[in-house]
Amino acid sequence: MKASFLICIAIFLYVDESLLAQDPSTKDVFPLSIGNSWKYSYEFSNIDIGNSDGSVQYDSGMVLYVVVDSTSNVDTNFWQIKKNYTLTRTLEDIEALEVAHETTYAVIDSAIFTMYEMKNGNHQLIIEQGSSVALWPIVASDYDTSTICRYQVVDSINKTSIVKIRFFDPSMYYQLTFHADSGLTSNIASGDLGYHSHSGTNIIAHLVENHIILRVPLRNEPVLPSSTPVLFQNYPNPFNPATILSYTIPSRSLVSLKVFNILGQEVMNFGSSLREPGYYEQNLDASALASGVYLYQIQTFDLRHHDLQFMASKKLLFIK
């Protein structure tokens, strides 16, 4: 564990080794590497009512963050993060404390933003601008985020670090839970914005957000240029009986994904699919297979001539 941690530091983090040596409880709680991803369930409600009239917004769905590229200078790492979200949104118009009109529709979108990692100290993290679907509350303009750092002191038993940050309004706060080598795994925001003026009407607004992570693939992949396809280690691994295979492709390609036993015999074939550039996941259910070591392999092909462009394989371990 210590060796892999030091390798990770040497390649990606540029952190002062002496700092970590002085405080062995300080761990990387936000692993950043091209291809790393975090998937969250997302629940949001906003109630904006003045007197007996107003509106209510409910969102629920999935949000995925993927590190797609990075650059660096003397004192800062710049991480390009792609955010994909698929939500169901319900809007309700309230009249006399009754729902007068309700609309439900899908919200599907993506965006790329930059997260700044300071190389000094514990590596403070900053996002320059936020958005309406921002599960990483690291926006400098909203509140003091000086406590949001990549390296934090974690509890020796459960390997977590809990950080509480408040808006400029002290009644609003975020409670963030980080796991060592995993990232932000829980984000709960709540509070009362209080009475304030809005369009000439006194309103009271509440914000309740709850984001619980579903999975964090932990990878020790080398940093690859974003123009190169990447096959990630399955998660979880070892597994029983299901796991997830994931990969990214930089251009429109025909993609084949197969599973082989250690004798090289094909035991599962997910077929060939035409894929647009992006990040993809394939669920694998090994219930019908025997316990053991298997290989999964990805191949991408040129669309015009079907020539092989890229091939990679990784091991997975099925334990019943």
Secondary structure, DSSP 4 states (H G I P E B T S, - for coil): -HHHHHHHIIIII---HHHHHH-TTEEESS---TT-EEEEEEEEEEEEEETTEEEEEEEEEEEEEEEEEEEE-SSEEEEEEEEEEEEEEEEEEEETTEEEEEEEEEEEEEEEEEEEEESSTT-BEEES---SS-SS--BTTTS--TT-BSEEE--TTT-EEEEEEE-SSTT-EEEEEEETTTEEEEEEEE-EEEEEEETTEEEEEEEEEEEEEEE-----PPP--TTS-EEPPPBSSSBSSEEEEEEEESS-EEEEEEEEETTS-EEEEEEEEEE-SEEEEEEEE-TTSPSEEEEEEEEEE-TTT--EEEEEEEEEEE--
